[in-house]
Amino acid sequence: MAFGFSPKHVKEYDIENLDHNYFLVLAIEAALKLKWNVGFVSETGFIAYTMFSWASWGEEISIKIKDNKVYVKSEITGLQLIDWGKNKKNIEKLFLTIEDLKKVLTKEDIESKRIELKQKYFSKEKNSLNKPVSTTKSKITDFPSIFKPTDGYFATPILISLNTLIFLVMVTSGVNILLPEKQSIINWGANFRPLTLDGQWWRLFTACFIHIGIFHLLMNMYALLFIGLLLEPYLGKTRFFTAYLIAGIAASVTSLWWNNFTMISAGASGAIFGMYGVFLALLTTNLLDKSIKKPLLISIAVFVGYNILNGFKPNSGIDNAGHIGGLITGLIIGYAFIPSLKHDENTGIKFSTIGILTTVLLVSSVLIYKSLPNDFAIYETKLKKFAEIESMALEVYHLPKGTPNKVILSELKDRGIYYWNEDLKLVNSFEKLNLPRGIREKNRLLKKYCELRLKNYKLIYKAIKENTDRYTNQINKYNQKIEAIIKELTARP
């Protein structure tokens, strides 16, 4: 059982007396008999992909013949960290099938099949879209190599390094490495609707590089590493950078549009889902070698589907809107890139496509941003107005001793009762705003507070006007209830 990034099993065999061409034909025939997808055939070996099933997860099997030796490798193409012995079984099945074929195939059969294979595979056009999955993955030899830009793996390590560096700076500044406080994440640039819509539009970008704890970062960077190794060799660094940033911002805009005021959105997952969307789009075309399309298409579709469905669980805390927004944007980007990928030598098509996509993103993002009402900001403004009116309504309590009753009655009626009615109208207007449950509960208490103040003022007015003490007990009860509400409101965040 192999464990690690892209688990694999490697075996070396001697073929001393066997002709290389004879063995190559036998191995390819064995792979076909096992119903593997064969591709990337050369005179010294080939690469095949198993069918996706319970017994197999679309592993890549490569065979290379050199100096009377056969080097065989079976490697996971998906995101699994453990192969549960699948790679070893693939190699064992291959050589058992080769031994069986030796008994039934004659030299004439082998020669006929060799000619047939040469016509079918060897004439294939070699270009950047016709390469095995393991080409770039083989560059990850140790942990430091994850962060080292190389040919075909340039944008991905830079993005991984940038996300990691920002997280390390956050931790160094005092942010909790496991479970950061919400305010810490907001302070570092998370996408938080009340602030993002209050002129802090840059959070749509910065949120793509902020992570909520070390495990959040590790999961996202593993997913980015995997898709980067698969996709960047096909797109190139410019398209990869562009797709990543466009999908990330689109995911932030989708989250802003969909979620309420309590959601704090942060992390690279929206952009990463976008990259998976790009790859899914390419896998549905004829651009990539057919031998790798089906196993990768199923593997990535399962990964995306599982994570999207998991995000629909109640109280998951997952920003599924951002994931879906990034994924759909990635699909659009992937299909938009097809003309420039078909004519990779034409830089005009590539950069015009990038320009159009960027323009469409910016224009649509601005339109959505401008169209979204910032109910929380409206609420905050009204709440400040409430406090100002409340202060004027309470001025009657600050009248100097010895103030004539006539003046007190005027203050109670013309200012106190009037302003409490104005505050009550203001609180009632809060019901039209889209606000979280906690704030709505606070507003319910504020309404009750205003109603009690009104009843209290009216009763005080009546007591002073009638020059009587018979309302004192009722006034005291109102005051007790008012104090209780003030304490409850003060205790709320």
ZIPE-V388182 format. One record per residue. N is the residue number from 1. RES is the residue in one letter. PSI is psi as a letter, one per 30 degrees, with the letter a starting at -180 (none if undefined). Layout:
n->(N & N)
res->(RES & RES)
psi->(PSI & PSI)
This chain:
n->(1 & 2 & 3 & 4 & 5 & 6 & 7 & 8 & 9 & 10 & 11 & 12 & 13 & 14 & 15 & 16 & 17 & 18 & 19 & 20 & 21 & 22 & 23 & 24 & 25 & 26 & 27 & 28 & 29 & 30 & 31 & 32 & 33 & 34 & 35 & 36 & 37 & 38 & 39 & 40 & 41 & 42 & 43 & 44 & 45 & 46 & 47 & 48 & 49 & 50 & 51 & 52 & 53 & 54 & 55 & 56 & 57 & 58 & 59 & 60 & 61 & 62 & 63 & 64 & 65 & 66 & 67 & 68 & 69 & 70 & 71 & 72 & 73 & 74 & 75 & 76 & 77 & 78 & 79 & 80 & 81 & 82 & 83 & 84 & 85 & 86 & 87 & 88 & 89 & 90 & 91 & 92 & 93 & 94 & 95 & 96 & 97 & 98 & 99 & 100 & 101 & 102 & 103 & 104 & 105 & 106 & 107 & 108 & 109 & 110 & 111 & 112 & 113 & 114 & 115 & 116 & 117 & 118 & 119 & 120 & 121 & 122 & 123 & 124 & 125 & 126 & 127 & 128 & 129 & 130 & 131 & 132 & 133 & 134 & 135 & 136 & 137 & 138 & 139 & 140 & 141 & 142 & 143 & 144 & 145 & 146 & 147 & 148 & 149 & 150 & 151 & 152 & 153 & 154 & 155 & 156 & 157 & 158 & 159 & 160 & 161 & 162 & 163 & 164 & 165 & 166 & 167 & 168 & 169 & 170 & 171 & 172 & 173 & 174 & 175 & 176 & 177 & 178 & 179 & 180 & 181 & 182 & 183 & 184 & 185 & 186 & 187 & 188 & 189 & 190 & 191 & 192 & 193 & 194 & 195 & 196 & 197 & 198 & 199 & 200 & 201 & 202 & 203 & 204 & 205 & 206 & 207 & 208 & 209 & 210 & 211 & 212 & 213 & 214 & 215 & 216 & 217 & 218 & 219 & 220 & 221 & 222 & 223 & 224 & 225 & 226 & 227 & 228 & 229 & 230 & 231 & 232 & 233 & 234 & 235 & 236 & 237 & 238 & 239 & 240 & 241 & 242 & 243 & 244 & 245 & 246 & 247 & 248 & 249 & 250 & 251 & 252 & 253 & 254 & 255 & 256 & 257 & 258 & 259 & 260 & 261 & 262 & 263 & 264 & 265 & 266 & 267 & 268 & 269 & 270 & 271 & 272 & 273 & 274 & 275 & 276 & 277 & 278 & 279 & 280 & 281 & 282 & 283 & 284 & 285 & 286 & 287 & 288 & 289 & 290 & 291 & 292 & 293 & 294 & 295 & 296 & 297 & 298 & 299 & 300 & 301 & 302 & 303 & 304 & 305 & 306 & 307 & 308 & 309 & 310 & 311 & 312 & 313 & 314 & 315 & 316 & 317 & 318 & 319 & 320 & 321 & 322 & 323 & 324 & 325 & 326 & 327 & 328 & 329 & 330 & 331 & 332 & 333 & 334 & 335 & 336 & 337 & 338 & 339 & 340 & 341 & 342 & 343 & 344 & 345 & 346 & 347 & 348 & 349 & 350 & 351 & 352 & 353 & 354 & 355 & 356 & 357 & 358 & 359 & 360 & 361 & 362 & 363 & 364 & 365 & 366 & 367 & 368 & 369 & 370 & 371 & 372 & 373 & 374 & 375 & 376 & 377 & 378 & 379 & 380 & 381 & 382 & 383 & 384 & 385 & 386 & 387 & 388 & 389 & 390 & 391 & 392 & 393 & 394 & 395 & 396 & 397 & 398 & 399 & 400 & 401 & 402 & 403 & 404 & 405 & 406 & 407 & 408 & 409 & 410 & 411 & 412 & 413 & 414 & 415 & 416 & 417 & 418 & 419 & 420 & 421 & 422 & 423 & 424 & 425 & 426 & 427 & 428 & 429 & 430 & 431 & 432 & 433 & 434 & 435 & 436 & 437 & 438 & 439 & 440 & 441 & 442 & 443 & 444 & 445 & 446 & 447 & 448 & 449 & 450 & 451 & 452 & 453 & 454 & 455 & 456 & 457 & 458 & 459 & 460 & 461 & 462 & 463 & 464 & 465 & 466 & 467 & 468 & 469 & 470 & 471 & 472 & 473 & 474 & 475 & 476 & 477 & 478 & 479 & 480 & 481 & 482 & 483 & 484 & 485 & 486 & 487 & 488 & 489 & 490 & 491 & 492 & 493)
res->(M & A & F & G & F & S & P & K & H & V & K & E & Y & D & I & E & N & L & D & H & N & Y & F & L & V & L & A & I & E & A & A & L & K & L & K & W & N & V & G & F & V & S & E & T & G & F & I & A & Y & T & M & F & S & W & A & S & W & G & E & E & I & S & I & K & I & K & D & N & K & V & Y & V & K & S & E & I & T & G & L & Q & L & I & D & W & G & K & N & K & K & N & I & E & K & L & F & L & T & I & E & D & L & K & K & V & L & T & K & E & D & I & E & S & K & R & I & E & L & K & Q & K & Y & F & S & K & E & K & N & S & L & N & K & P & V & S & T & T & K & S & K & I & T & D & F & P & S & I & F & K & P & T & D & G & Y & F & A & T & P & I & L & I & S & L & N & T & L & I & F & L & V & M & V & T & S & G & V & N & I & L & L & P & E & K & Q & S & I & I & N & W & G & A & N & F & R & P & L & T & L & D & G & Q & W & W & R & L & F & T & A & C & F & I & H & I & G & I & F & H & L & L & M & N & M & Y & A & L & L & F & I & G & L & L & L & E & P & Y & L & G & K & T & R & F & F & T & A & Y & L & I & A & G & I & A & A & S & V & T & S & L & W & W & N & N & F & T & M & I & S & A & G & A & S & G & A & I & F & G & M & Y & G & V & F & L & A & L & L & T & T & N & L & L & D & K & S & I & K & K & P & L & L & I & S & I & A & V & F & V & G & Y & N & I & L & N & G & F & K & P & N & S & G & I & D & N & A & G & H & I & G & G & L & I & T & G & L & I & I & G & Y & A & F & I & P & S & L & K & H & D & E & N & T & G & I & K & F & S & T & I & G & I & L & T & T & V & L & L & V & S & S & V & L & I & Y & K & S & L & P & N & D & F & A & I & Y & E & T & K & L & K & K & F & A & E & I & E & S & M & A & L & E & V & Y & H & L & P & K & G & T & P & N & K & V & I & L & S & E & L & K & D & R & G & I & Y & Y & W & N & E & D & L & K & L & V & N & S & F & E & K & L & N & L & P & R & G & I & R & E & K & N & R & L & L & K & K & Y & C & E & L & R & L & K & N & Y & K & L & I & Y & K & A & I & K & E & N & T & D & R & Y & T & N & Q & I & N & K & Y & N & Q & K & I & E & A & I & I & K & E & L & T & A & R & P)
psi->(k & k & k & a & k & i & k & l & k & k & k & k & k & k & h & d & g & k & k & e & e & e & e & e & e & e & e & e & e & e & e & e & e & g & h & l & j & k & l & h & k & a & f & g & a & l & k & l & k & l & k & k & a & e & f & k & h & h & l & k & k & k & k & k & k & k & h & g & k & k & j & k & k & k & k & k & f & a & g & k & f & k & f & h & g & e & e & e & e & e & e & e & e & e & f & e & e & e & e & e & e & e & f & f & k & l & e & e & e & e & e & e & e & e & e & e & e & e & e & e & e & f & g & k & k & j & a & f & g & i & l & l & e & f & e & e & f & f & f & j & f & l & e & f & f & e & g & j & k & l & k & f & i & e & e & e & e & e & e & e & e & e & e & e & e & e & e & e & e & e & e & e & f & f & k & k & f & e & i & k & k & e & e & e & e & e & e & f & g & l & j & j & e & e & e & e & f & h & f & h & f & f & f & f & e & f & f & f & g & k & k & i & l & e & e & e & e & e & e & e & e & e & e & e & e & e & e & e & e & e & e & e & f & e & e & l & e & e & e & e & e & e & e & e & e & e & e & e & e & e & e & e & e & e & e & e & e & e & l & a & f & f & k & j & k & l & l & g & e & e & e & e & e & e & e & e & e & e & e & e & e & e & f & g & a & g & e & l & k & f & f & f & e & e & e & e & e & e & e & e & e & e & e & e & e & e & e & e & e & e & f & f & k & k & h & f & g & k & i & f & e & e & e & e & e & e & e & e & e & e & e & e & e & e & e & f & f & e & e & f & e & e & i & f & f & j & f & e & e & e & f & e & e & e & e & e & e & e & e & e & e & e & e & e & e & e & e & e & e & f & f & k & k & i & e & e & e & e & e & e & e & e & e & e & e & e & e & e & e & e & e & e & f & f & f & f & f & g & k & l & k & g & k & k & e & e & e & e & e & e & e & e & e & f & e & d & e & e & e & e & e & e & e & e & e & e & e & e & f & f & f & f & k & j & l & l & e & e & e & e & e & e & e & e & e & e & e & e & e & e & e & e & e & e & e & e & e & e & e & e & e & e & e & e & e & f & h & l & g & f & g & e & e & e & e & e & e & e & e & e & e & e & e & e & e & e & e & e & e & e & f & k & none)
